[in-house]
Amino acid sequence: MGWEQTAMTPEQKKSNRRLGLILGSVALIFCLGFVVRMVVLGH
């Protein structure tokens, strides 16, 4: 079971990168929404 962590196939790297991009974009959208809400509530 330990071999899965040591040897990463290109497909795993691709899925990991896609997952990272999805998480990053979700976090970015969340932060932007929070900032917009703060600005709107501030005014």
mmCIF entry with sequence, helices, sheets and N, C-alpha, C, O atoms, coordinates in Angstrom:
data_MODEL
# 
_entry.id   MODEL 
# 
_entity.id                         1 
_entity.type                       polymer 
_entity.pdbx_number_of_molecules   1 
# 
_entity_poly.entity_id                      1 
_entity_poly.type                           'polypeptide(L)' 
_entity_poly.nstd_linkage                   no 
_entity_poly.nstd_monomer                   no 
_entity_poly.pdbx_seq_one_letter_code       MGWEQTAMTPEQKKSNRRLGLILGSVALIFCLGFVVRMVVLGH 
_entity_poly.pdbx_seq_one_letter_code_can   MGWEQTAMTPEQKKSNRRLGLILGSVALIFCLGFVVRMVVLGH 
_entity_poly.pdbx_strand_id                 A 
# 
loop_
_entity_poly_seq.entity_id 
_entity_poly_seq.num 
_entity_poly_seq.mon_id 
_entity_poly_seq.hetero 
1 1  MET n 
1 2  GLY n 
1 3  TRP n 
1 4  GLU n 
1 5  GLN n 
1 6  THR n 
1 7  ALA n 
1 8  MET n 
1 9  THR n 
1 10 PRO n 
1 11 GLU n 
1 12 GLN n 
1 13 LYS n 
1 14 LYS n 
1 15 SER n 
1 16 ASN n 
1 17 ARG n 
1 18 ARG n 
1 19 LEU n 
1 20 GLY n 
1 21 LEU n 
1 22 ILE n 
1 23 LEU n 
1 24 GLY n 
1 25 SER n 
1 26 VAL n 
1 27 ALA n 
1 28 LEU n 
1 29 ILE n 
1 30 PHE n 
1 31 CYS n 
1 32 LEU n 
1 33 GLY n 
1 34 PHE n 
1 35 VAL n 
1 36 VAL n 
1 37 ARG n 
1 38 MET n 
1 39 VAL n 
1 40 VAL n 
1 41 LEU n 
1 42 GLY n 
1 43 HIS n 
# 
_struct_asym.id          A 
_struct_asym.entity_id   1 
# 
loop_
_struct_conf.conf_type_id 
_struct_conf.id 
_struct_conf.pdbx_PDB_helix_id 
_struct_conf.beg_label_comp_id 
_struct_conf.beg_label_asym_id 
_struct_conf.beg_label_seq_id 
_struct_conf.pdbx_beg_PDB_ins_code 
_struct_conf.end_label_comp_id 
_struct_conf.end_label_asym_id 
_struct_conf.end_label_seq_id 
_struct_conf.pdbx_end_PDB_ins_code 
_struct_conf.beg_auth_comp_id 
_struct_conf.beg_auth_asym_id 
_struct_conf.beg_auth_seq_id 
_struct_conf.end_auth_comp_id 
_struct_conf.end_auth_asym_id 
_struct_conf.end_auth_seq_id 
_struct_conf.pdbx_PDB_helix_class 
_struct_conf.details 
_struct_conf.pdbx_PDB_helix_length 
HELX_P HELX_P1 AA1 TRP A 3  ? THR A 6  ? TRP A 3  THR A 6  1 ? 4  
HELX_P HELX_P2 AA2 PRO A 10 ? GLY A 42 ? PRO A 10 GLY A 42 1 ? 33 
# 
_struct_conf_type.id          HELX_P 
_struct_conf_type.criteria    ? 
_struct_conf_type.reference   ? 
# 
loop_
_atom_site.group_PDB 
_atom_site.id 
_atom_site.type_symbol 
_atom_site.label_atom_id 
_atom_site.label_alt_id 
_atom_site.label_comp_id 
_atom_site.label_asym_id 
_atom_site.label_entity_id 
_atom_site.label_seq_id 
_atom_site.pdbx_PDB_ins_code 
_atom_site.Cartn_x 
_atom_site.Cartn_y 
_atom_site.Cartn_z 
_atom_site.occupancy 
_atom_site.B_iso_or_equiv 
_atom_site.pdbx_formal_charge 
_atom_site.auth_seq_id 
_atom_site.auth_comp_id 
_atom_site.auth_asym_id 
_atom_site.auth_atom_id 
_atom_site.pdbx_PDB_model_num 
ATOM 1   N N  . MET A 1 1  ? 0.813   -1.210 0.000   1.00 0.00 ? 1  MET A N  1 
ATOM 2   C CA . MET A 1 1  ? 0.000   0.000  0.000   1.00 0.00 ? 1  MET A CA 1 
ATOM 3   C C  . MET A 1 1  ? 0.851   1.266  0.000   1.00 0.00 ? 1  MET A C  1 
ATOM 4   O O  . MET A 1 1  ? 0.367   2.331  -0.384  1.00 0.00 ? 1  MET A O  1 
ATOM 5   N N  . GLY A 1 2  ? 2.116   1.168  0.426   1.00 0.00 ? 2  GLY A N  1 
ATOM 6   C CA . GLY A 1 2  ? 2.962   2.351  0.534   1.00 0.00 ? 2  GLY A CA 1 
ATOM 7   C C  . GLY A 1 2  ? 3.511   2.837  -0.790  1.00 0.00 ? 2  GLY A C  1 
ATOM 8   O O  . GLY A 1 2  ? 3.991   3.966  -0.888  1.00 0.00 ? 2  GLY A O  1 
ATOM 9   N N  . TRP A 1 3  ? 3.444   1.978  -1.832  1.00 0.00 ? 3  TRP A N  1 
ATOM 10  C CA . TRP A 1 3  ? 4.037   2.374  -3.113  1.00 0.00 ? 3  TRP A CA 1 
ATOM 11  C C  . TRP A 1 3  ? 3.268   3.503  -3.791  1.00 0.00 ? 3  TRP A C  1 
ATOM 12  O O  . TRP A 1 3  ? 3.814   4.196  -4.650  1.00 0.00 ? 3  TRP A O  1 
ATOM 13  N N  . GLU A 1 4  ? 2.023   3.691  -3.418  1.00 0.00 ? 4  GLU A N  1 
ATOM 14  C CA . GLU A 1 4  ? 1.214   4.729  -4.059  1.00 0.00 ? 4  GLU A CA 1 
ATOM 15  C C  . GLU A 1 4  ? 1.745   6.131  -3.758  1.00 0.00 ? 4  GLU A C  1 
ATOM 16  O O  . GLU A 1 4  ? 1.669   7.020  -4.606  1.00 0.00 ? 4  GLU A O  1 
ATOM 17  N N  . GLN A 1 5  ? 2.282   6.329  -2.551  1.00 0.00 ? 5  GLN A N  1 
ATOM 18  C CA . GLN A 1 5  ? 2.788   7.655  -2.191  1.00 0.00 ? 5  GLN A CA 1 
ATOM 19  C C  . GLN A 1 5  ? 4.140   7.936  -2.850  1.00 0.00 ? 5  GLN A C  1 
ATOM 20  O O  . GLN A 1 5  ? 4.411   9.070  -3.245  1.00 0.00 ? 5  GLN A O  1 
ATOM 21  N N  . THR A 1 6  ? 4.992   6.907  -2.971  1.00 0.00 ? 6  THR A N  1 
ATOM 22  C CA . THR A 1 6  ? 6.350   7.132  -3.465  1.00 0.00 ? 6  THR A CA 1 
ATOM 23  C C  . THR A 1 6  ? 6.365   7.365  -4.975  1.00 0.00 ? 6  THR A C  1 
ATOM 24  O O  . THR A 1 6  ? 7.005   8.303  -5.449  1.00 0.00 ? 6  THR A O  1 
ATOM 25  N N  . ALA A 1 7  ? 5.664   6.518  -5.735  1.00 0.00 ? 7  ALA A N  1 
ATOM 26  C CA . ALA A 1 7  ? 5.686   6.645  -7.197  1.00 0.00 ? 7  ALA A CA 1 
ATOM 27  C C  . ALA A 1 7  ? 4.393   7.288  -7.681  1.00 0.00 ? 7  ALA A C  1 
ATOM 28  O O  . ALA A 1 7  ? 3.320   6.689  -7.612  1.00 0.00 ? 7  ALA A O  1 
ATOM 29  N N  . MET A 1 8  ? 4.517   8.514  -8.171  1.00 0.00 ? 8  MET A N  1 
ATOM 30  C CA . MET A 1 8  ? 3.341   9.208  -8.685  1.00 0.00 ? 8  MET A CA 1 
ATOM 31  C C  . MET A 1 8  ? 3.334   9.167  -10.204 1.00 0.00 ? 8  MET A C  1 
ATOM 32  O O  . MET A 1 8  ? 4.300   9.580  -10.845 1.00 0.00 ? 8  MET A O  1 
ATOM 33  N N  . THR A 1 9  ? 2.251   8.673  -10.778 1.00 0.00 ? 9  THR A N  1 
ATOM 34  C CA . THR A 1 9  ? 2.130   8.612  -12.222 1.00 0.00 ? 9  THR A CA 1 
ATOM 35  C C  . THR A 1 9  ? 1.758   10.002 -12.754 1.00 0.00 ? 9  THR A C  1 
ATOM 36  O O  . THR A 1 9  ? 1.231   10.836 -12.018 1.00 0.00 ? 9  THR A O  1 
ATOM 37  N N  . PRO A 1 10 ? 2.037   10.238 -14.035 1.00 0.00 ? 10 PRO A N  1 
ATOM 38  C CA . PRO A 1 10 ? 1.668   11.536 -14.634 1.00 0.00 ? 10 PRO A CA 1 
ATOM 39  C C  . PRO A 1 10 ? 0.183   11.844 -14.459 1.00 0.00 ? 10 PRO A C  1 
ATOM 40  O O  . PRO A 1 10 ? -0.197  13.003 -14.290 1.00 0.00 ? 10 PRO A O  1 
ATOM 41  N N  . GLU A 1 11 ? -0.663  10.800 -14.498 1.00 0.00 ? 11 GLU A N  1 
ATOM 42  C CA . GLU A 1 11 ? -2.100  11.019 -14.336 1.00 0.00 ? 11 GLU A CA 1 
ATOM 43  C C  . GLU A 1 11 ? -2.409  11.529 -12.935 1.00 0.00 ? 11 GLU A C  1 
ATOM 44  O O  . GLU A 1 11 ? -3.267  12.395 -12.765 1.00 0.00 ? 11 GLU A O  1 
ATOM 45  N N  . GLN A 1 12 ? -1.717  11.001 -11.931 1.00 0.00 ? 12 GLN A N  1 
ATOM 46  C CA . GLN A 1 12 ? -1.931  11.470 -10.561 1.00 0.00 ? 12 GLN A CA 1 
ATOM 47  C C  . GLN A 1 12 ? -1.474  12.916 -10.415 1.00 0.00 ? 12 GLN A C  1 
ATOM 48  O O  . GLN A 1 12 ? -2.130  13.723 -9.757  1.00 0.00 ? 12 GLN A O  1 
ATOM 49  N N  . LYS A 1 13 ? -0.331  13.235 -11.044 1.00 0.00 ? 13 LYS A N  1 
ATOM 50  C CA . LYS A 1 13 ? 0.161   14.620 -10.990 1.00 0.00 ? 13 LYS A CA 1 
ATOM 51  C C  . LYS A 1 13 ? -0.827  15.560 -11.655 1.00 0.00 ? 13 LYS A C  1 
ATOM 52  O O  . LYS A 1 13 ? -1.074  16.662 -11.166 1.00 0.00 ? 13 LYS A O  1 
ATOM 53  N N  . LYS A 1 14 ? -1.392  15.120 -12.776 1.00 0.00 ? 14 LYS A N  1 
ATOM 54  C CA . LYS A 1 14 ? -2.341  15.967 -13.496 1.00 0.00 ? 14 LYS A CA 1 
ATOM 55  C C  . LYS A 1 14 ? -3.588  16.196 -12.654 1.00 0.00 ? 14 LYS A C  1 
ATOM 56  O O  . LYS A 1 14 ? -4.083  17.320 -12.565 1.00 0.00 ? 14 LYS A O  1 
ATOM 57  N N  . SER A 1 15 ? -4.100  15.130 -12.034 1.00 0.00 ? 15 SER A N  1 
ATOM 58  C CA . SER A 1 15 ? -5.299  15.263 -11.210 1.00 0.00 ? 15 SER A CA 1 
ATOM 59  C C  . SER A 1 15 ? -5.000  16.105 -9.973  1.00 0.00 ? 15 SER A C  1 
ATOM 60  O O  . SER A 1 15 ? -5.850  16.872 -9.522  1.00 0.00 ? 15 SER A O  1 
ATOM 61  N N  . ASN A 1 16 ? -3.787  15.962 -9.421  1.00 0.00 ? 16 ASN A N  1 
ATOM 62  C CA . ASN A 1 16 ? -3.412  16.762 -8.254  1.00 0.00 ? 16 ASN A CA 1 
ATOM 63  C C  . ASN A 1 16 ? -3.343  18.233 -8.616  1.00 0.00 ? 16 ASN A C  1 
ATOM 64  O O  . ASN A 1 16 ? -3.793  19.088 -7.854  1.00 0.00 ? 16 ASN A O  1 
ATOM 65  N N  . ARG A 1 17 ? -2.770  18.534 -9.800  1.00 0.00 ? 17 ARG A N  1 
ATOM 66  C CA . ARG A 1 17 ? -2.675  19.921 -10.235 1.00 0.00 ? 17 ARG A CA 1 
ATOM 67  C C  . ARG A 1 17 ? -4.066  20.493 -10.465 1.00 0.00 ? 17 ARG A C  1 
ATOM 68  O O  . ARG A 1 17 ? -4.348  21.636 -10.104 1.00 0.00 ? 17 ARG A O  1 
ATOM 69  N N  . ARG A 1 18 ? -4.944  19.676 -11.078 1.00 0.00 ? 18 ARG A N  1 
ATOM 70  C CA . ARG A 1 18 ? -6.314  20.143 -11.326 1.00 0.00 ? 18 ARG A CA 1 
ATOM 71  C C  . ARG A 1 18 ? -7.043  20.377 -10.014 1.00 0.00 ? 18 ARG A C  1 
ATOM 72  O O  . ARG A 1 18 ? -7.783  21.351 -9.874  1.00 0.00 ? 18 ARG A O  1 
ATOM 73  N N  . LEU A 1 19 ? -6.835  19.481 -9.047  1.00 0.00 ? 19 LEU A N  1 
ATOM 74  C CA . LEU A 1 19 ? -7.466  19.648 -7.736  1.00 0.00 ? 19 LEU A CA 1 
ATOM 75  C C  . LEU A 1 19 ? -6.955  20.913 -7.067  1.00 0.00 ? 19 LEU A C  1 
ATOM 76  O O  . LEU A 1 19 ? -7.723  21.651 -6.450  1.00 0.00 ? 19 LEU A O  1 
ATOM 77  N N  . GLY A 1 20 ? -5.644  21.164 -7.193  1.00 0.00 ? 20 GLY A N  1 
ATOM 78  C CA . GLY A 1 20 ? -5.050  22.370 -6.605  1.00 0.00 ? 20 GLY A CA 1 
ATOM 79  C C  . GLY A 1 20 ? -5.616  23.631 -7.249  1.00 0.00 ? 20 GLY A C  1 
ATOM 80  O O  . GLY A 1 20 ? -5.900  24.617 -6.569  1.00 0.00 ? 20 GLY A O  1 
ATOM 81  N N  . LEU A 1 21 ? -5.774  23.587 -8.567  1.00 0.00 ? 21 LEU A N  1 
ATOM 82  C CA . LEU A 1 21 ? -6.339  24.744 -9.273  1.00 0.00 ? 21 LEU A CA 1 
ATOM 83  C C  . LEU A 1 21 ? -7.780  24.992 -8.845  1.00 0.00 ? 21 LEU A C  1 
ATOM 84  O O  . LEU A 1 21 ? -8.193  26.134 -8.646  1.00 0.00 ? 21 LEU A O  1 
ATOM 85  N N  . ILE A 1 22 ? -8.549  23.895 -8.706  1.00 0.00 ? 22 ILE A N  1 
ATOM 86  C CA . ILE A 1 22 ? -9.943  24.033 -8.285  1.00 0.00 ? 22 ILE A CA 1 
ATOM 87  C C  . ILE A 1 22 ? -10.019 24.621 -6.884  1.00 0.00 ? 22 ILE A C  1 
ATOM 88  O O  . ILE A 1 22 ? -10.794 25.545 -6.633  1.00 0.00 ? 22 ILE A O  1 
ATOM 89  N N  . LEU A 1 23 ? -9.208  24.080 -5.964  1.00 0.00 ? 23 LEU A N  1 
ATOM 90  C CA . LEU A 1 23 ? -9.214  24.579 -4.585  1.00 0.00 ? 23 LEU A CA 1 
ATOM 91  C C  . LEU A 1 23 ? -8.759  26.035 -4.539  1.00 0.00 ? 23 LEU A C  1 
ATOM 92  O O  . LEU A 1 23 ? -9.322  26.844 -3.801  1.00 0.00 ? 23 LEU A O  1 
ATOM 93  N N  . GLY A 1 24 ? -7.739  26.365 -5.330  1.00 0.00 ? 24 GLY A N  1 
ATOM 94  C CA . GLY A 1 24 ? -7.226  27.731 -5.352  1.00 0.00 ? 24 GLY A CA 1 
ATOM 95  C C  . GLY A 1 24 ? -8.253  28.712 -5.891  1.00 0.00 ? 24 GLY A C  1 
ATOM 96  O O  . GLY A 1 24 ? -8.422  29.806 -5.352  1.00 0.00 ? 24 GLY A O  1 
ATOM 97  N N  . SER A 1 25 ? -8.942  28.314 -6.969  1.00 0.00 ? 25 SER A N  1 
ATOM 98  C CA . SER A 1 25 ? -9.949  29.203 -7.545  1.00 0.00 ? 25 SER A CA 1 
ATOM 99  C C  . SER A 1 25 ? -11.134 29.370 -6.605  1.00 0.00 ? 25 SER A C  1 
ATOM 100 O O  . SER A 1 25 ? -11.696 30.461 -6.497  1.00 0.00 ? 25 SER A O  1 
ATOM 101 N N  . VAL A 1 26 ? -11.516 28.292 -5.922  1.00 0.00 ? 26 VAL A N  1 
ATOM 102 C CA . VAL A 1 26 ? -12.618 28.376 -4.955  1.00 0.00 ? 26 VAL A CA 1 
ATOM 103 C C  . VAL A 1 26 ? -12.242 29.317 -3.814  1.00 0.00 ? 26 VAL A C  1 
ATOM 104 O O  . VAL A 1 26 ? -13.050 30.141 -3.385  1.00 0.00 ? 26 VAL A O  1 
ATOM 105 N N  . ALA A 1 27 ? -10.995 29.186 -3.321  1.00 0.00 ? 27 ALA A N  1 
ATOM 106 C CA . ALA A 1 27 ? -10.530 30.054 -2.237  1.00 0.00 ? 27 ALA A CA 1 
ATOM 107 C C  . ALA A 1 27 ? -10.489 31.509 -2.707  1.00 0.00 ? 27 ALA A C  1 
ATOM 108 O O  . ALA A 1 27 ? -10.850 32.418 -1.960  1.00 0.00 ? 27 ALA A O  1 
ATOM 109 N N  . LEU A 1 28 ? -10.041 31.727 -3.967  1.00 0.00 ? 28 LEU A N  1 
ATOM 110 C CA . LEU A 1 28 ? -9.964  33.075 -4.518  1.00 0.00 ? 28 LEU A CA 1 
ATOM 111 C C  . LEU A 1 28 ? -11.357 33.693 -4.635  1.00 0.00 ? 28 LEU A C  1 
ATOM 112 O O  . LEU A 1 28 ? -11.562 34.852 -4.275  1.00 0.00 ? 28 LEU A O  1 
ATOM 113 N N  . ILE A 1 29 ? -12.309 32.910 -5.143  1.00 0.00 ? 29 ILE A N  1 
ATOM 114 C CA . ILE A 1 29 ? -13.684 33.394 -5.285  1.00 0.00 ? 29 ILE A CA 1 
ATOM 115 C C  . ILE A 1 29 ? -14.276 33.713 -3.914  1.00 0.00 ? 29 ILE A C  1 
ATOM 116 O O  . ILE A 1 29 ? -14.968 34.717 -3.745  1.00 0.00 ? 29 ILE A O  1 
ATOM 117 N N  . PHE A 1 30 ? -13.995 32.837 -2.924  1.00 0.00 ? 30 PHE A N  1 
ATOM 118 C CA . PHE A 1 30 ? -14.506 33.064 -1.570  1.00 0.00 ? 30 PHE A CA 1 
ATOM 119 C C  . PHE A 1 30 ? -13.948 34.362 -0.997  1.00 0.00 ? 30 PHE A C  1 
ATOM 120 O O  . PHE A 1 30 ? -14.677 35.153 -0.398  1.00 0.00 ? 30 PHE A O  1 
ATOM 121 N N  . CYS A 1 31 ? -12.634 34.573 -1.189  1.00 0.00 ? 31 CYS A N  1 
ATOM 122 C CA . CYS A 1 31 ? -11.998 35.797 -0.670  1.00 0.00 ? 31 CYS A CA 1 
ATOM 123 C C  . CYS A 1 31 ? -12.554 37.031 -1.382  1.00 0.00 ? 31 CYS A C  1 
ATOM 124 O O  . CYS A 1 31 ? -12.843 38.044 -0.746  1.00 0.00 ? 31 CYS A O  1 
ATOM 125 N N  . LEU A 1 32 ? -12.699 36.939 -2.697  1.00 0.00 ? 32 LEU A N  1 
ATOM 126 C CA . LEU A 1 32 ? -13.239 38.075 -3.441  1.00 0.00 ? 32 LEU A CA 1 
ATOM 127 C C  . LEU A 1 32 ? -14.663 38.396 -2.996  1.00 0.00 ? 32 LEU A C  1 
ATOM 128 O O  . LEU A 1 32 ? -15.017 39.563 -2.830  1.00 0.00 ? 32 LEU A O  1 
ATOM 129 N N  . GLY A 1 33 ? -15.476 37.359 -2.805  1.00 0.00 ? 33 GLY A N  1 
ATOM 130 C CA . GLY A 1 33 ? -16.847 37.563 -2.343  1.00 0.00 ? 33 GLY A CA 1 
ATOM 131 C C  . GLY A 1 33 ? -16.872 38.208 -0.964  1.00 0.00 ? 33 GLY A C  1 
ATOM 132 O O  . GLY A 1 33 ? -17.711 39.065 -0.685  1.00 0.00 ? 33 GLY A O  1 
ATOM 133 N N  . PHE A 1 34 ? -15.936 37.786 -0.097  1.00 0.00 ? 34 PHE A N  1 
ATOM 134 C CA . PHE A 1 34 ? -15.854 38.353 1.251   1.00 0.00 ? 34 PHE A CA 1 
ATOM 135 C C  . PHE A 1 34 ? -15.482 39.831 1.186   1.00 0.00 ? 34 PHE A C  1 
ATOM 136 O O  . PHE A 1 34 ? -16.073 40.655 1.883   1.00 0.00 ? 34 PHE A O  1 
ATOM 137 N N  . VAL A 1 35 ? -14.499 40.164 0.345   1.00 0.00 ? 35 VAL A N  1 
ATOM 138 C CA . VAL A 1 35 ? -14.058 41.559 0.197   1.00 0.00 ? 35 VAL A CA 1 
ATOM 139 C C  . VAL A 1 35 ? -15.195 42.421 -0.366  1.00 0.00 ? 35 VAL A C  1 
ATOM 140 O O  . VAL A 1 35 ? -15.438 43.526 0.119   1.00 0.00 ? 35 VAL A O  1 
ATOM 141 N N  . VAL A 1 36 ? -15.882 41.915 -1.380  1.00 0.00 ? 36 VAL A N  1 
ATOM 142 C CA . VAL A 1 36 ? -16.998 42.661 -1.982  1.00 0.00 ? 36 VAL A CA 1 
ATOM 143 C C  . VAL A 1 36 ? -18.084 42.900 -0.936  1.00 0.00 ? 36 VAL A C  1 
ATOM 144 O O  . VAL A 1 36 ? -18.649 43.990 -0.847  1.00 0.00 ? 36 VAL A O  1 
ATOM 145 N N  . ARG A 1 37 ? -18.365 41.859 -0.144  1.00 0.00 ? 37 ARG A N  1 
ATOM 146 C CA . ARG A 1 37 ? -19.402 42.001 0.887   1.00 0.00 ? 37 ARG A CA 1 
ATOM 147 C C  . ARG A 1 37 ? -18.993 43.032 1.933   1.00 0.00 ? 37 ARG A C  1 
ATOM 148 O O  . ARG A 1 37 ? -19.823 43.810 2.404   1.00 0.00 ? 37 ARG A O  1 
ATOM 149 N N  . MET A 1 38 ? -17.728 43.037 2.291   1.00 0.00 ? 38 MET A N  1 
ATOM 150 C CA . MET A 1 38 ? -17.236 44.012 3.278   1.00 0.00 ? 38 MET A CA 1 
ATOM 151 C C  . MET A 1 38 ? -17.363 45.424 2.723   1.00 0.00 ? 38 MET A C  1 
ATOM 152 O O  . MET A 1 38 ? -17.778 46.339 3.434   1.00 0.00 ? 38 MET A O  1 
ATOM 153 N N  . VAL A 1 39 ? -17.001 45.607 1.429   1.00 0.00 ? 39 VAL A N  1 
ATOM 154 C CA . VAL A 1 39 ? -17.093 46.923 0.802   1.00 0.00 ? 39 VAL A CA 1 
ATOM 155 C C  . VAL A 1 39 ? -18.553 47.381 0.738   1.00 0.00 ? 39 VAL A C  1 
ATOM 156 O O  . VAL A 1 39 ? -18.862 48.530 1.054   1.00 0.00 ? 39 VAL A O  1 
ATOM 157 N N  . VAL A 1 40 ? -19.444 46.478 0.329   1.00 0.00 ? 40 VAL A N  1 
ATOM 158 C CA . VAL A 1 40 ? -20.867 46.822 0.214   1.00 0.00 ? 40 VAL A CA 1 
ATOM 159 C C  . VAL A 1 40 ? -21.444 47.159 1.581   1.00 0.00 ? 40 VAL A C  1 
ATOM 160 O O  . VAL A 1 40 ? -22.184 48.134 1.715   1.00 0.00 ? 40 VAL A O  1 
ATOM 161 N N  . LEU A 1 41 ? -21.119 46.368 2.595   1.00 0.00 ? 41 LEU A N  1 
ATOM 162 C CA . LEU A 1 41 ? -21.631 46.635 3.941   1.00 0.00 ? 41 LEU A CA 1 
ATOM 163 C C  . LEU A 1 41 ? -20.990 47.890 4.519   1.00 0.00 ? 41 LEU A C  1 
ATOM 164 O O  . LEU A 1 41 ? -21.613 48.594 5.314   1.00 0.00 ? 41 LEU A O  1 
ATOM 165 N N  . GLY A 1 42 ? -19.734 48.181 4.121   1.00 0.00 ? 42 GLY A N  1 
ATOM 166 C CA . GLY A 1 42 ? -19.047 49.361 4.621   1.00 0.00 ? 42 GLY A CA 1 
ATOM 167 C C  . GLY A 1 42 ? -19.720 50.635 4.117   1.00 0.00 ? 42 GLY A C  1 
ATOM 168 O O  . GLY A 1 42 ? -19.813 51.623 4.846   1.00 0.00 ? 42 GLY A O  1 
ATOM 169 N N  . HIS A 1 43 ? -20.193 50.608 2.859   1.00 0.00 ? 43 HIS A N  1 
ATOM 170 C CA . HIS A 1 43 ? -20.893 51.751 2.300   1.00 0.00 ? 43 HIS A CA 1 
ATOM 171 C C  . HIS A 1 43 ? -22.375 51.613 2.615   1.00 0.00 ? 43 HIS A C  1 
ATOM 172 O O  . HIS A 1 43 ? -23.169 52.474 2.236   1.00 0.00 ? 43 HIS A O  1 
# 
